Amino acid sequence: MKNDLPRRREAEGLSQGELAEAVGVTRQTINAIERDRYDPSLDLAFELAAHFECHIEDIFQPEETD
């Protein structure tokens, strides 16, 4: 799953640690999501969308398949 998390986080001037604290996860979790190494749970995706005041699909997009 592709994501727009780094751009949104940086636009708000947040570090990974600050975003992690705001949504109740570790900095390592945010790092893994941003590097496409971890797909967040649905609950976490909702938390991130609520934090950025947008829809989940504004942050996360499925990978295109052929």
PDB file of N, H, CA, C and O in Angstrom:
ATOM      1  N   MET A   1       0.848  -1.162   0.000  1.00  0.00           N
ATOM      2  CA  MET A   1       0.000   0.000   0.000  1.00  0.00           C
ATOM      3  C   MET A   1       0.899   1.232   0.000  1.00  0.00           C
ATOM      4  O   MET A   1       1.827   1.338   0.802  1.00  0.00           O
ATOM      5  N   LYS A   2       0.616   2.147  -0.896  1.00  0.00           N
ATOM      6  H   LYS A   2      -0.138   2.061  -1.548  1.00  0.00           H
ATOM      7  CA  LYS A   2       1.362   3.401  -0.937  1.00  0.00           C
ATOM      8  C   LYS A   2       0.725   4.379   0.037  1.00  0.00           C
ATOM      9  O   LYS A   2      -0.457   4.268   0.365  1.00  0.00           O
ATOM     10  N   ASN A   3       1.531   5.350   0.500  1.00  0.00           N
ATOM     11  H   ASN A   3       2.490   5.440   0.233  1.00  0.00           H
ATOM     12  CA  ASN A   3       0.958   6.321   1.412  1.00  0.00           C
ATOM     13  C   ASN A   3       1.591   7.696   1.238  1.00  0.00           C
ATOM     14  O   ASN A   3       2.692   7.849   0.710  1.00  0.00           O
ATOM     15  N   ASP A   4       0.845   8.677   1.703  1.00  0.00           N
ATOM     16  H   ASP A   4      -0.049   8.553   2.132  1.00  0.00           H
ATOM     17  CA  ASP A   4       1.231  10.081   1.609  1.00  0.00           C
ATOM     18  C   ASP A   4       1.610  10.618   2.992  1.00  0.00           C
ATOM     19  O   ASP A   4       1.627  11.829   3.214  1.00  0.00           O
ATOM     20  N   LEU A   5       1.908   9.712   3.906  1.00  0.00           N
ATOM     21  H   LEU A   5       1.894   8.729   3.725  1.00  0.00           H
ATOM     22  CA  LEU A   5       2.150  10.104   5.284  1.00  0.00           C
ATOM     23  C   LEU A   5       3.349  11.029   5.466  1.00  0.00           C
ATOM     24  O   LEU A   5       3.229  12.021   6.185  1.00  0.00           O
ATOM     25  N   PRO A   6       4.501  10.753   4.851  1.00  0.00           N
ATOM     26  CA  PRO A   6       5.642  11.652   5.073  1.00  0.00           C
ATOM     27  C   PRO A   6       5.352  13.100   4.662  1.00  0.00           C
ATOM     28  O   PRO A   6       5.701  14.038   5.378  1.00  0.00           O
ATOM     29  N   ARG A   7       4.716  13.267   3.513  1.00  0.00           N
ATOM     30  H   ARG A   7       4.433  12.505   2.931  1.00  0.00           H
ATOM     31  CA  ARG A   7       4.420  14.624   3.043  1.00  0.00           C
ATOM     32  C   ARG A   7       3.475  15.345   3.997  1.00  0.00           C
ATOM     33  O   ARG A   7       3.689  16.511   4.328  1.00  0.00           O
ATOM     34  N   ARG A   8       2.440  14.657   4.432  1.00  0.00           N
ATOM     35  H   ARG A   8       2.265  13.709   4.162  1.00  0.00           H
ATOM     36  CA  ARG A   8       1.470  15.275   5.349  1.00  0.00           C
ATOM     37  C   ARG A   8       2.125  15.608   6.695  1.00  0.00           C
ATOM     38  O   ARG A   8       1.891  16.677   7.260  1.00  0.00           O
ATOM     39  N   ARG A   9       2.934  14.694   7.195  1.00  0.00           N
ATOM     40  H   ARG A   9       3.123  13.826   6.737  1.00  0.00           H
ATOM     41  CA  ARG A   9       3.604  14.910   8.479  1.00  0.00           C
ATOM     42  C   ARG A   9       4.541  16.103   8.396  1.00  0.00           C
ATOM     43  O   ARG A   9       4.532  16.972   9.268  1.00  0.00           O
ATOM     44  N   GLU A  10       5.353  16.142   7.340  1.00  0.00           N
ATOM     45  H   GLU A  10       5.361  15.436   6.632  1.00  0.00           H
ATOM     46  CA  GLU A  10       6.305  17.230   7.180  1.00  0.00           C
ATOM     47  C   GLU A  10       5.608  18.566   6.951  1.00  0.00           C
ATOM     48  O   GLU A  10       6.096  19.602   7.402  1.00  0.00           O
ATOM     49  N   ALA A  11       4.473  18.554   6.256  1.00  0.00           N
ATOM     50  H   ALA A  11       4.076  17.713   5.890  1.00  0.00           H
ATOM     51  CA  ALA A  11       3.719  19.791   6.023  1.00  0.00           C
ATOM     52  C   ALA A  11       3.240  20.404   7.336  1.00  0.00           C
ATOM     53  O   ALA A  11       3.094  21.621   7.442  1.00  0.00           O
ATOM     54  N   GLU A  12       2.997  19.557   8.331  1.00  0.00           N
ATOM     55  H   GLU A  12       3.115  18.568   8.245  1.00  0.00           H
ATOM     56  CA  GLU A  12       2.583  20.051   9.650  1.00  0.00           C
ATOM     57  C   GLU A  12       3.772  20.322  10.560  1.00  0.00           C
ATOM     58  O   GLU A  12       3.596  20.757  11.698  1.00  0.00           O
ATOM     59  N   GLY A  13       4.985  20.068  10.066  1.00  0.00           N
ATOM     60  H   GLY A  13       5.128  19.715   9.142  1.00  0.00           H
ATOM     61  CA  GLY A  13       6.180  20.315  10.856  1.00  0.00           C
ATOM     62  C   GLY A  13       6.355  19.347  12.008  1.00  0.00           C
ATOM     63  O   GLY A  13       6.947  19.690  13.032  1.00  0.00           O
ATOM     64  N   LEU A  14       5.838  18.134  11.842  1.00  0.00           N
ATOM     65  H   LEU A  14       5.357  17.856  11.011  1.00  0.00           H
ATOM     66  CA  LEU A  14       5.919  17.130  12.907  1.00  0.00           C
ATOM     67  C   LEU A  14       7.066  16.159  12.656  1.00  0.00           C
ATOM     68  O   LEU A  14       7.350  15.801  11.513  1.00  0.00           O
ATOM     69  N   SER A  15       7.711  15.745  13.716  1.00  0.00           N
ATOM     70  H   SER A  15       7.480  16.036  14.644  1.00  0.00           H
ATOM     71  CA  SER A  15       8.669  14.649  13.621  1.00  0.00           C
ATOM     72  C   SER A  15       7.880  13.341  13.650  1.00  0.00           C
ATOM     73  O   SER A  15       6.695  13.320  13.984  1.00  0.00           O
ATOM     74  N   GLN A  16       8.555  12.260  13.298  1.00  0.00           N
ATOM     75  H   GLN A  16       9.517  12.276  13.027  1.00  0.00           H
ATOM     76  CA  GLN A  16       7.894  10.958  13.397  1.00  0.00           C
ATOM     77  C   GLN A  16       7.467  10.683  14.833  1.00  0.00           C
ATOM     78  O   GLN A  16       6.388  10.140  15.071  1.00  0.00           O
ATOM     79  N   GLY A  17       8.310  11.057  15.783  1.00  0.00           N
ATOM     80  H   GLY A  17       9.186  11.498  15.589  1.00  0.00           H
ATOM     81  CA  GLY A  17       7.990  10.843  17.191  1.00  0.00           C
ATOM     82  C   GLY A  17       6.769  11.637  17.642  1.00  0.00           C
ATOM     83  O   GLY A  17       5.935  11.134  18.396  1.00  0.00           O
ATOM     84  N   GLU A  18       6.670  12.866  17.181  1.00  0.00           N
ATOM     85  H   GLU A  18       7.347  13.274  16.569  1.00  0.00           H
ATOM     86  CA  GLU A  18       5.520  13.696  17.556  1.00  0.00           C
ATOM     87  C   GLU A  18       4.220  13.135  16.988  1.00  0.00           C
ATOM     88  O   GLU A  18       3.199  13.095  17.675  1.00  0.00           O
ATOM     89  N   LEU A  19       4.265  12.701  15.725  1.00  0.00           N
ATOM     90  H   LEU A  19       5.094  12.734  15.167  1.00  0.00           H
ATOM     91  CA  LEU A  19       3.066  12.096  15.134  1.00  0.00           C
ATOM     92  C   LEU A  19       2.719  10.804  15.857  1.00  0.00           C
ATOM     93  O   LEU A  19       1.551  10.538  16.144  1.00  0.00           O
ATOM     94  N   ALA A  20       3.731  10.007  16.149  1.00  0.00           N
ATOM     95  H   ALA A  20       4.679  10.222  15.916  1.00  0.00           H
ATOM     96  CA  ALA A  20       3.499   8.746  16.859  1.00  0.00           C
ATOM     97  C   ALA A  20       2.814   8.995  18.195  1.00  0.00           C
ATOM     98  O   ALA A  20       1.856   8.305  18.544  1.00  0.00           O
ATOM     99  N   GLU A  21       3.300   9.971  18.935  1.00  0.00           N
ATOM    100  H   GLU A  21       4.079  10.531  18.651  1.00  0.00           H
ATOM    101  CA  GLU A  21       2.699  10.298  20.231  1.00  0.00           C
ATOM    102  C   GLU A  21       1.257  10.753  20.068  1.00  0.00           C
ATOM    103  O   GLU A  21       0.396  10.406  20.876  1.00  0.00           O
ATOM    104  N   ALA A  22       0.997  11.528  19.025  1.00  0.00           N
ATOM    105  H   ALA A  22       1.697  11.810  18.369  1.00  0.00           H
ATOM    106  CA  ALA A  22      -0.358  12.056  18.795  1.00  0.00           C
ATOM    107  C   ALA A  22      -1.371  10.953  18.497  1.00  0.00           C
ATOM    108  O   ALA A  22      -2.547  11.081  18.837  1.00  0.00           O
ATOM    109  N   VAL A  23      -0.922   9.878  17.869  1.00  0.00           N
ATOM    110  H   VAL A  23       0.034   9.774  17.593  1.00  0.00           H
ATOM    111  CA  VAL A  23      -1.854   8.802  17.510  1.00  0.00           C
ATOM    112  C   VAL A  23      -1.667   7.544  18.347  1.00  0.00           C
ATOM    113  O   VAL A  23      -2.346   6.545  18.111  1.00  0.00           O
ATOM    114  N   GLY A  24      -0.766   7.574  19.313  1.00  0.00           N
ATOM    115  H   GLY A  24      -0.215   8.386  19.505  1.00  0.00           H
ATOM    116  CA  GLY A  24      -0.641   6.478  20.272  1.00  0.00           C
ATOM    117  C   GLY A  24       0.130   5.263  19.808  1.00  0.00           C
ATOM    118  O   GLY A  24      -0.196   4.136  20.182  1.00  0.00           O
ATOM    119  N   VAL A  25       1.168   5.486  18.980  1.00  0.00           N
ATOM    120  H   VAL A  25       1.433   6.401  18.676  1.00  0.00           H
ATOM    121  CA  VAL A  25       2.030   4.378  18.554  1.00  0.00           C
ATOM    122  C   VAL A  25       3.484   4.797  18.761  1.00  0.00           C
ATOM    123  O   VAL A  25       3.754   5.898  19.239  1.00  0.00           O
ATOM    124  N   THR A  26       4.410   3.924  18.403  1.00  0.00           N
ATOM    125  H   THR A  26       4.190   3.029  18.015  1.00  0.00           H
ATOM    126  CA  THR A  26       5.825   4.253  18.539  1.00  0.00           C
ATOM    127  C   THR A  26       6.330   4.965  17.281  1.00  0.00           C
ATOM    128  O   THR A  26       5.709   4.904  16.220  1.00  0.00           O
ATOM    129  N   ARG A  27       7.455   5.632  17.430  1.00  0.00           N
ATOM    130  H   ARG A  27       7.959   5.682  18.292  1.00  0.00           H
ATOM    131  CA  ARG A  27       8.087   6.280  16.281  1.00  0.00           C
ATOM    132  C   ARG A  27       8.454   5.235  15.244  1.00  0.00           C
ATOM    133  O   ARG A  27       8.362   5.493  14.044  1.00  0.00           O
ATOM    134  N   GLN A  28       8.868   4.058  15.691  1.00  0.00           N
ATOM    135  H   GLN A  28       8.942   3.848  16.666  1.00  0.00           H
ATOM    136  CA  GLN A  28       9.247   2.991  14.781  1.00  0.00           C
ATOM    137  C   GLN A  28       8.067   2.560  13.902  1.00  0.00           C
ATOM    138  O   GLN A  28       8.254   2.205  12.739  1.00  0.00           O
ATOM    139  N   THR A  29       6.864   2.592  14.456  1.00  0.00           N
ATOM    140  H   THR A  29       6.712   2.880  15.402  1.00  0.00           H
ATOM    141  CA  THR A  29       5.676   2.243  13.672  1.00  0.00           C
ATOM    142  C   THR A  29       5.458   3.257  12.557  1.00  0.00           C
ATOM    143  O   THR A  29       5.205   2.881  11.413  1.00  0.00           O
ATOM    144  N   ILE A  30       5.555   4.539  12.887  1.00  0.00           N
ATOM    145  H   ILE A  30       5.761   4.844  13.817  1.00  0.00           H
ATOM    146  CA  ILE A  30       5.393   5.584  11.870  1.00  0.00           C
ATOM    147  C   ILE A  30       6.474   5.433  10.801  1.00  0.00           C
ATOM    148  O   ILE A  30       6.192   5.549   9.609  1.00  0.00           O
ATOM    149  N   ASN A  31       7.705   5.177  11.229  1.00  0.00           N
ATOM    150  H   ASN A  31       7.933   5.083  12.198  1.00  0.00           H
ATOM    151  CA  ASN A  31       8.802   4.991  10.285  1.00  0.00           C
ATOM    152  C   ASN A  31       8.518   3.819   9.351  1.00  0.00           C
ATOM    153  O   ASN A  31       8.723   3.930   8.142  1.00  0.00           O
ATOM    154  N   ALA A  32       8.056   2.717   9.888  1.00  0.00           N
ATOM    155  H   ALA A  32       7.889   2.627  10.870  1.00  0.00           H
ATOM    156  CA  ALA A  32       7.779   1.526   9.078  1.00  0.00           C
ATOM    157  C   ALA A  32       6.649   1.787   8.079  1.00  0.00           C
ATOM    158  O   ALA A  32       6.712   1.323   6.940  1.00  0.00           O
ATOM    159  N   ILE A  33       5.632   2.516   8.492  1.00  0.00           N
ATOM    160  H   ILE A  33       5.581   2.893   9.417  1.00  0.00           H
ATOM    161  CA  ILE A  33       4.540   2.850   7.572  1.00  0.00           C
ATOM    162  C   ILE A  33       5.066   3.736   6.448  1.00  0.00           C
ATOM    163  O   ILE A  33       4.779   3.493   5.276  1.00  0.00           O
ATOM    164  N   GLU A  34       5.829   4.755   6.803  1.00  0.00           N
ATOM    165  H   GLU A  34       6.062   4.952   7.755  1.00  0.00           H
ATOM    166  CA  GLU A  34       6.342   5.684   5.801  1.00  0.00           C
ATOM    167  C   GLU A  34       7.272   4.993   4.802  1.00  0.00           C
ATOM    168  O   GLU A  34       7.344   5.401   3.643  1.00  0.00           O
ATOM    169  N   ARG A  35       7.975   3.965   5.235  1.00  0.00           N
ATOM    170  H   ARG A  35       7.916   3.634   6.176  1.00  0.00           H
ATOM    171  CA  ARG A  35       8.907   3.252   4.351  1.00  0.00           C
ATOM    172  C   ARG A  35       8.245   2.071   3.644  1.00  0.00           C
ATOM    173  O   ARG A  35       8.924   1.252   3.024  1.00  0.00           O
ATOM    174  N   ASP A  36       6.914   1.986   3.738  1.00  0.00           N
ATOM    175  H   ASP A  36       6.362   2.652   4.241  1.00  0.00           H
ATOM    176  CA  ASP A  36       6.141   0.903   3.105  1.00  0.00           C
ATOM    177  C   ASP A  36       6.564  -0.474   3.590  1.00  0.00           C
ATOM    178  O   ASP A  36       6.518  -1.445   2.835  1.00  0.00           O
ATOM    179  N   ARG A  37       6.980  -0.558   4.856  1.00  0.00           N
ATOM    180  H   ARG A  37       7.018   0.231   5.470  1.00  0.00           H
ATOM    181  CA  ARG A  37       7.361  -1.853   5.435  1.00  0.00           C
ATOM    182  C   ARG A  37       6.262  -2.408   6.333  1.00  0.00           C
ATOM    183  O   ARG A  37       6.347  -3.546   6.795  1.00  0.00           O
ATOM    184  N   TYR A  38       5.235  -1.605   6.578  1.00  0.00           N
ATOM    185  H   TYR A  38       5.167  -0.680   6.202  1.00  0.00           H
ATOM    186  CA  TYR A  38       4.164  -2.024   7.481  1.00  0.00           C
ATOM    187  C   TYR A  38       2.876  -1.340   7.051  1.00  0.00           C
ATOM    188  O   TYR A  38       2.848  -0.125   6.855  1.00  0.00           O
ATOM    189  N   ASP A  39       1.812  -2.118   6.904  1.00  0.00           N
ATOM    190  H   ASP A  39       1.834  -3.105   7.063  1.00  0.00           H
ATOM    191  CA  ASP A  39       0.493  -1.561   6.638  1.00  0.00           C
ATOM    192  C   ASP A  39      -0.215  -1.408   7.979  1.00  0.00           C
ATOM    193  O   ASP A  39      -0.308  -2.369   8.743  1.00  0.00           O
ATOM    194  N   PRO A  40      -0.713  -0.216   8.270  1.00  0.00           N
ATOM    195  CA  PRO A  40      -1.334   0.009   9.576  1.00  0.00           C
ATOM    196  C   PRO A  40      -2.642  -0.752   9.726  1.00  0.00           C
ATOM    197  O   PRO A  40      -3.294  -1.103   8.743  1.00  0.00           O
ATOM    198  N   SER A  41      -3.006  -0.998  10.968  1.00  0.00           N
ATOM    199  H   SER A  41      -2.476  -0.713  11.767  1.00  0.00           H
ATOM    200  CA  SER A  41      -4.320  -1.576  11.238  1.00  0.00           C
ATOM    201  C   SER A  41      -5.382  -0.565  10.807  1.00  0.00           C
ATOM    202  O   SER A  41      -5.089   0.615  10.618  1.00  0.00           O
ATOM    203  N   LEU A  42      -6.588  -1.031  10.659  1.00  0.00           N
ATOM    204  H   LEU A  42      -6.827  -1.990  10.813  1.00  0.00           H
ATOM    205  CA  LEU A  42      -7.680  -0.127  10.294  1.00  0.00           C
ATOM    206  C   LEU A  42      -7.863   0.937  11.365  1.00  0.00           C
ATOM    207  O   LEU A  42      -8.106   2.102  11.048  1.00  0.00           O
ATOM    208  N   ASP A  43      -7.748   0.548  12.630  1.00  0.00           N
ATOM    209  H   ASP A  43      -7.551  -0.398  12.887  1.00  0.00           H
ATOM    210  CA  ASP A  43      -7.872   1.516  13.725  1.00  0.00           C
ATOM    211  C   ASP A  43      -6.817   2.615  13.616  1.00  0.00           C
ATOM    212  O   ASP A  43      -7.128   3.793  13.788  1.00  0.00           O
ATOM    213  N   LEU A  44      -5.575   2.235  13.333  1.00  0.00           N
ATOM    214  H   LEU A  44      -5.322   1.278  13.194  1.00  0.00           H
ATOM    215  CA  LEU A  44      -4.510   3.220  13.216  1.00  0.00           C
ATOM    216  C   LEU A  44      -4.715   4.094  11.982  1.00  0.00           C
ATOM    217  O   LEU A  44      -4.464   5.298  12.034  1.00  0.00           O
ATOM    218  N   ALA A  45      -5.164   3.513  10.886  1.00  0.00           N
ATOM    219  H   ALA A  45      -5.368   2.535  10.844  1.00  0.00           H
ATOM    220  CA  ALA A  45      -5.440   4.303   9.683  1.00  0.00           C
ATOM    221  C   ALA A  45      -6.507   5.358   9.980  1.00  0.00           C
ATOM    222  O   ALA A  45      -6.393   6.499   9.531  1.00  0.00           O
ATOM    223  N   PHE A  46      -7.538   4.983  10.732  1.00  0.00           N
ATOM    224  H   PHE A  46      -7.630   4.056  11.096  1.00  0.00           H
ATOM    225  CA  PHE A  46      -8.568   5.952  11.130  1.00  0.00           C
ATOM    226  C   PHE A  46      -7.979   7.036  12.035  1.00  0.00           C
ATOM    227  O   PHE A  46      -8.316   8.211  11.891  1.00  0.00           O
ATOM    228  N   GLU A  47      -7.108   6.652  12.959  1.00  0.00           N
ATOM    229  H   GLU A  47      -6.835   5.698  13.076  1.00  0.00           H
ATOM    230  CA  GLU A  47      -6.458   7.636  13.849  1.00  0.00           C
ATOM    231  C   GLU A  47      -5.634   8.638  13.052  1.00  0.00           C
ATOM    232  O   GLU A  47      -5.681   9.840  13.315  1.00  0.00           O
ATOM    233  N   LEU A  48      -4.885   8.141  12.084  1.00  0.00           N
ATOM    234  H   LEU A  48      -4.847   7.165  11.871  1.00  0.00           H
ATOM    235  CA  LEU A  48      -4.057   9.020  11.258  1.00  0.00           C
ATOM    236  C   LEU A  48      -4.935   9.952  10.416  1.00  0.00           C
ATOM    237  O   LEU A  48      -4.651  11.145  10.305  1.00  0.00           O
ATOM    238  N   ALA A  49      -5.990   9.411   9.832  1.00  0.00           N
ATOM    239  H   ALA A  49      -6.221   8.442   9.922  1.00  0.00           H
ATOM    240  CA  ALA A  49      -6.892  10.245   9.036  1.00  0.00           C
ATOM    241  C   ALA A  49      -7.553  11.308   9.908  1.00  0.00           C
ATOM    242  O   ALA A  49      -7.692  12.456   9.485  1.00  0.00           O
ATOM    243  N   ALA A  50      -7.956  10.944  11.106  1.00  0.00           N
ATOM    244  H   ALA A  50      -7.843  10.012  11.450  1.00  0.00           H
ATOM    245  CA  ALA A  50      -8.568  11.917  12.014  1.00  0.00           C
ATOM    246  C   ALA A  50      -7.553  12.998  12.389  1.00  0.00           C
ATOM    247  O   ALA A  50      -7.891  14.180  12.454  1.00  0.00           O
ATOM    248  N   HIS A  51      -6.322  12.589  12.631  1.00  0.00           N
ATOM    249  H   HIS A  51      -6.047  11.629  12.578  1.00  0.00           H
ATOM    250  CA  HIS A  51      -5.290  13.570  12.984  1.00  0.00           C
ATOM    251  C   HIS A  51      -5.106  14.591  11.864  1.00  0.00           C
ATOM    252  O   HIS A  51      -4.987  15.788  12.126  1.00  0.00           O
ATOM    253  N   PHE A  52      -5.082  14.123  10.627  1.00  0.00           N
ATOM    254  H   PHE A  52      -5.178  13.151  10.414  1.00  0.00           H
ATOM    255  CA  PHE A  52      -4.869  15.018   9.490  1.00  0.00           C
ATOM    256  C   PHE A  52      -6.171  15.583   8.916  1.00  0.00           C
ATOM    257  O   PHE A  52      -6.164  16.304   7.919  1.00  0.00           O
ATOM    258  N   GLU A  53      -7.286  15.241   9.565  1.00  0.00           N
ATOM    259  H   GLU A  53      -7.291  14.655  10.376  1.00  0.00           H
ATOM    260  CA  GLU A  53      -8.605  15.733   9.163  1.00  0.00           C
ATOM    261  C   GLU A  53      -8.878  15.465   7.686  1.00  0.00           C
ATOM    262  O   GLU A  53      -9.203  16.366   6.913  1.00  0.00           O
ATOM    263  N   CYS A  54      -8.732  14.183   7.323  1.00  0.00           N
ATOM    264  H   CYS A  54      -8.468  13.451   7.950  1.00  0.00           H
ATOM    265  CA  CYS A  54      -8.976  13.775   5.945  1.00  0.00           C
ATOM    266  C   CYS A  54      -9.531  12.350   5.950  1.00  0.00           C
ATOM    267  O   CYS A  54      -9.710  11.745   7.007  1.00  0.00           O
ATOM    268  N   HIS A  55      -9.797  11.833   4.772  1.00  0.00           N
ATOM    269  H   HIS A  55      -9.652  12.325   3.914  1.00  0.00           H
ATOM    270  CA  HIS A  55     -10.258  10.452   4.634  1.00  0.00           C
ATOM    271  C   HIS A  55      -9.055   9.516   4.589  1.00  0.00           C
ATOM    272  O   HIS A  55      -7.963   9.915   4.185  1.00  0.00           O
ATOM    273  N   ILE A  56      -9.260   8.287   5.000  1.00  0.00           N
ATOM    274  H   ILE A  56     -10.147   7.963   5.328  1.00  0.00           H
ATOM    275  CA  ILE A  56      -8.185   7.286   4.967  1.00  0.00           C
ATOM    276  C   ILE A  56      -7.590   7.189   3.566  1.00  0.00           C
ATOM    277  O   ILE A  56      -6.372   7.124   3.401  1.00  0.00           O
ATOM    278  N   GLU A  57      -8.463   7.180   2.559  1.00  0.00           N
ATOM    279  H   GLU A  57      -9.452   7.233   2.693  1.00  0.00           H
ATOM    280  CA  GLU A  57      -7.973   7.014   1.195  1.00  0.00           C
ATOM    281  C   GLU A  57      -7.207   8.230   0.684  1.00  0.00           C
ATOM    282  O   GLU A  57      -6.575   8.160  -0.371  1.00  0.00           O
ATOM    283  N   ASP A  58      -7.251   9.339   1.411  1.00  0.00           N
ATOM    284  H   ASP A  58      -7.764   9.396   2.268  1.00  0.00           H
ATOM    285  CA  ASP A  58      -6.409  10.490   1.070  1.00  0.00           C
ATOM    286  C   ASP A  58      -4.954  10.237   1.467  1.00  0.00           C
ATOM    287  O   ASP A  58      -4.036  10.819   0.887  1.00  0.00           O
ATOM    288  N   ILE A  59      -4.751   9.375   2.449  1.00  0.00           N
ATOM    289  H   ILE A  59      -5.496   8.903   2.920  1.00  0.00           H
ATOM    290  CA  ILE A  59      -3.402   9.050   2.919  1.00  0.00           C
ATOM    291  C   ILE A  59      -2.898   7.749   2.305  1.00  0.00           C
ATOM    292  O   ILE A  59      -1.746   7.668   1.880  1.00  0.00           O
ATOM    293  N   PHE A  60      -3.754   6.733   2.257  1.00  0.00           N
ATOM    294  H   PHE A  60      -4.690   6.799   2.603  1.00  0.00           H
ATOM    295  CA  PHE A  60      -3.349   5.399   1.819  1.00  0.00           C
ATOM    296  C   PHE A  60      -4.030   5.023   0.512  1.00  0.00           C
ATOM    297  O   PHE A  60      -5.242   5.181   0.363  1.00  0.00           O
ATOM    298  N   GLN A  61      -3.231   4.520  -0.439  1.00  0.00           N
ATOM    299  H   GLN A  61      -2.247   4.392  -0.317  1.00  0.00           H
ATOM    300  CA  GLN A  61      -3.760   4.077  -1.711  1.00  0.00           C
ATOM    301  C   GLN A  61      -3.243   2.661  -1.970  1.00  0.00           C
ATOM    302  O   GLN A  61      -2.082   2.357  -1.696  1.00  0.00           O
ATOM    303  N   PRO A  62      -4.112   1.803  -2.497  1.00  0.00           N
ATOM    304  CA  PRO A  62      -3.648   0.446  -2.796  1.00  0.00           C
ATOM    305  C   PRO A  62      -2.639   0.475  -3.939  1.00  0.00           C
ATOM    306  O   PRO A  62      -2.689   1.343  -4.811  1.00  0.00           O
ATOM    307  N   GLU A  63      -1.729  -0.486  -3.918  1.00  0.00           N
ATOM    308  H   GLU A  63      -1.689  -1.191  -3.211  1.00  0.00           H
ATOM    309  CA  GLU A  63      -0.767  -0.628  -5.021  1.00  0.00           C
ATOM    310  C   GLU A  63      -1.529  -1.092  -6.246  1.00  0.00           C
ATOM    311  O   GLU A  63      -2.432  -1.922  -6.145  1.00  0.00           O
ATOM    312  N   GLU A  64      -1.171  -0.564  -7.388  1.00  0.00           N
ATOM    313  H   GLU A  64      -0.438   0.111  -7.470  1.00  0.00           H
ATOM    314  CA  GLU A  64      -1.839  -0.990  -8.618  1.00  0.00           C
ATOM    315  C   GLU A  64      -1.301  -2.356  -9.030  1.00  0.00           C
ATOM    316  O   GLU A  64      -0.101  -2.622  -8.950  1.00  0.00           O
ATOM    317  N   THR A  65      -2.202  -3.200  -9.464  1.00  0.00           N
ATOM    318  H   THR A  65      -3.177  -2.985  -9.529  1.00  0.00           H
ATOM    319  CA  THR A  65      -1.811  -4.526  -9.952  1.00  0.00           C
ATOM    320  C   THR A  65      -2.102  -4.612 -11.445  1.00  0.00           C
ATOM    321  O   THR A  65      -3.012  -3.959 -11.956  1.00  0.00           O
ATOM    322  N   ASP A  66      -1.331  -5.411 -12.115  1.00  0.00           N
ATOM    323  H   ASP A  66      -0.592  -5.941 -11.701  1.00  0.00           H
ATOM    324  CA  ASP A  66      -1.528  -5.550 -13.565  1.00  0.00           C
ATOM    325  C   ASP A  66      -2.546  -6.599 -13.883  1.00  0.00           C
ATOM    326  O   ASP A  66      -2.834  -6.846 -15.054  1.00  0.00           O
TER     327      ASP A  66
END
